[in-house]
Each structure stands twice: as C-alpha cells, then as structure tokens.
Amino acid sequence: MHVGFLPSTYINKKIQFARRANKQSMASQESEILSIFGDNLRRIRQEKGYSQRELSSRCNVDNADISRMEKGDINVTLRTAAQLADALDTRVIDLLIKRLV
C-alpha cells in the first residue's frame, strides 16, 4: 500500500501546533525564571535587612520596579540585575539560580 504525500493543510496544522507548544513552553520557562529571580531578590534583600525603598536608593532602580521584580511581574535587564547584585553585595548568578533548600 502506497501512502503518498500528506496534504499540505495537514502539515501546516502540525507545524502551527508545534509552534504554539514551543511558545507555551518558552512562556512557562520565562515565568519560572522571573519567579526564581524575584524570590531570590526578596530573600537576599531581607537577609541584608534592606527595605525595598532602601534597595531602590542603593542601586538607582525605581522602588515600584523592585516590587514588580520580586513578584515576577517584569523582565529584568542584565544591567539592572548587575546593579541589584552590586547593591546587595552578591553575584548576579545568586539572583538567578534556583535554591534546592
């Protein structure tokens, strides 16, 4: 039995499905990274004894943005991550890695 070629509409639908799944996966990963960053930022800030306002003045990042970062609501540039890490006397990687404990 010869199967032949698959109709192009079938192939296009499969491609569209794969693209949607990939976008959903990327969005999920982005959300997880932002959540980890925010949790670490809050934890380290509190360990250092800083309020959001104090951290804001130490690193010249808007107080409202720090709040949104801690909630995982906004993306953070590498420059901002470096400013935050410097103000907290820590490394950028410490803001990004998931804690196992």
N, C-alpha and C positions, 0 to 999 in steps of 0.2 A: 504494500500500500504506500503510495506516494503522498506525503503531507503537503508539499509545495510551500509557497511563501505565505507568511502570515499577513493579514490585511494591515495596511499602514495605520488605520484608526486604532487597531488593537495595540500595535507597537507604541503609538503616540500616547495612548492611555496608560500603558505600563511606564513609559518614561515620565509622564506627569505625576503618576503615583509615587515613583521613586524620588522625584524632586521634592514633592510635598513631604515625604517621610524624612528626607535629608534635612529640609528646612526645620521641621519639627524637632529633629534630633539636635540640630545646632542651637535652636532656641532653648531647648532644655539644658544643654551644656552651658550656654551663656548664663541662664538663670542660676544654675548651680554655682558657677564661678562667682557671680555677683553676690550670692548669698554667703559663700565662704569668705569672700573679701570683707563683706560687711560685718559678719560675725567676728572675724579676726580684728578688724579695725576697732570695733566696740570693746572687745575683750582687752586688747593691748592698751587702748586709751584709758579704760577703767583701772587696769593694773598700774598704770603710771599715775593715776589719781587726777587725770585731766577731765574737765567738763568738755562738752562739745565746743562751747564758746572759747575756752582756753586753747584747745587744739586749733581751732579756727584762727586765732590770732597768732599762734606759733608758726603756722605753715602758710598763712595768707590764702586760705581756702574758705569760701563762704560757709557760715555756720549751717545754713539750710542745706547746702550740698553735702556736708558731713553727715547730717541727719539722714538724707536720702541715700547716701552711700551705705550707711550702717543698716538701712532697711533693705538694701539690694535693689533699690529703685532706679539707680542711674549708673551708666558706664563710667569708668574712671580711666583717664589717660595715664600713660606711663609716667608722664611728668608729674601729675597730681599724686600718683602712688608714691613716687620718689620723695615729693615734698612731705607727704604724710609720714612716710617711714623715717625721714630725717628728723621731723619734729617729735616723733615718738622714740627716737634713738633705737631704731630697729632696722631690719632689712626688708626690702620690698617682697622678697620671697616669703617672709614670715606673714605677710598680709594675704598671700595667695594660696598657701598650702593648706590642705585640709588636715585638721588635727584628728588624731586617732583616739585620743583620750577625751 
